[in-house]
Amino acid sequence: MKKMLLLTAAIVTAVATASAKSNILAGKDYNRVEVGYAPMFMSDMFYWRSSESTAHGVTAGYTRGIHLSKKWPMYIEVSGQLQYNHKYKSDIDASLDVLRLNIPVAFTWRFTLGSKKLFTIAPYLGINFGINMLYNIDGENQFGDNDDIYSANRFQLGMTEGVNFTYKRWNAGISYVWDFMPLDKSEVYDASNTTGSLVIRAGYEF
């Protein structure tokens, strides 16, 4: 997490330095549709022993950028993004399927570079509301009655940070979502499953 924060800070510093020599103009509200690759990283804690696994996945969504200032290129981005992840473990013949709706709300600065103002770099930071719509292990819904041994969360609060690059209307971005709340946990076995997702995406702004 520290590495990602340092990377974001470095990007903001570099962009701010470059923008001092460029023409930064406040803009208008915008929309963006996007698709991407979104692996989910899971850390299973069981009696203080940790194991890491990755569930590969995809995401698709819509973002609305709301302009905040007439003088500065400050925006609030509100998104709705569907994310699906799947993992199969051949050694135990088990499969995992997760479908969630991410609703990130982030503050972003859009730095316009170049005399023609065709290229934009936009670092951002915000919170993410994750709503788990499907969480199946071997086809069995984990939100049902599991004898109170494991408790799956339908809601996960987290943080999102990243950067967007836009050329004309075409967009590419990379971000990470840190989930503060576990996907599931067990008081009986003193176990929890914490998650985080990397998102690499491409989109179109209009």
Helices and strands as residue ranges (DSSP letters): H 2-19, E 30-37, E 40-46, E 49-67, E 74-89, E 94-109, E 111-113, E 119-137, E 140-141, E 151-152, E 155-167, E 170-179, E 184-186, E 191-205
